[in-house]
């Protein structure tokens, strides 16, 4: 028999705060890491034009904020 588990709300999991923390993480960690990976790939001869465009687009979305 399978028991259905329901999530209990976490009072500290404020959606607005989580979105802010996620945005900060993307801006300060993920985007710079992606740029570093793109540079490494480019140095091995890979075409990273589309990847860099996608990173730029993600960065622009993060700077624009929710909308």
C-alpha positions as CSV (number, residue, x, y, z in Angstrom):
1,X,0.0,0.0,0.0
2,X,1.3,3.4,-1.0
3,X,0.9,6.2,1.5
4,X,0.3,9.6,0.0
5,X,2.6,12.2,1.5
6,X,1.4,15.8,1.6
7,X,3.8,18.7,1.9
8,X,3.4,20.7,5.0
9,X,4.0,24.4,4.3
10,X,7.3,25.7,5.5
11,X,6.7,29.1,7.2
12,X,10.2,30.2,6.4
13,X,9.8,29.4,2.7
14,X,8.5,32.8,1.6
15,X,8.1,32.7,-2.2
16,X,9.3,36.3,-2.6
17,X,12.4,35.6,-0.5
18,X,13.1,32.4,-2.4
19,X,12.8,34.2,-5.7
20,X,15.2,36.9,-4.5
21,X,17.7,34.3,-3.3
22,X,17.4,32.4,-6.5
23,X,18.0,35.5,-8.6
24,X,21.0,36.4,-6.5
25,X,22.4,32.9,-6.9
26,X,22.0,33.1,-10.7
27,X,23.5,36.5,-10.9
28,X,26.5,35.9,-8.6
29,X,27.2,32.2,-9.2
30,X,25.5,30.5,-12.1
31,X,26.1,33.2,-14.8
32,X,29.8,33.7,-14.1
33,X,30.3,29.9,-14.0
34,X,28.5,29.6,-17.3
35,X,30.8,32.3,-18.8
36,X,33.8,30.4,-17.5
37,X,32.6,27.2,-19.1
38,X,31.9,28.9,-22.4
39,X,35.5,30.4,-22.3
40,X,36.9,26.9,-21.7
41,X,34.9,25.4,-24.5
42,X,35.9,28.3,-26.8
43,X,39.5,27.6,-26.0
44,X,39.1,24.0,-27.1
45,X,37.7,25.2,-30.5
46,X,34.0,24.8,-29.8
47,X,31.6,27.3,-31.3
48,X,30.0,29.0,-28.3
49,X,28.2,31.8,-29.9
50,X,24.7,30.5,-29.2
51,X,25.7,29.6,-25.6
52,X,27.0,33.1,-25.0
53,X,23.8,34.6,-26.5
54,X,21.7,32.5,-24.1
55,X,23.8,33.6,-21.1
56,X,23.5,37.2,-22.2
57,X,19.7,36.7,-22.4
58,X,19.5,35.1,-19.0
59,X,21.6,38.0,-17.5
60,X,19.3,40.6,-19.1
61,X,16.2,38.8,-17.7
62,X,17.8,38.8,-14.3
63,X,18.6,42.5,-14.5
64,X,15.1,43.4,-15.7
65,X,13.6,41.7,-12.7
66,X,10.1,40.3,-12.4
67,X,7.7,41.8,-14.7
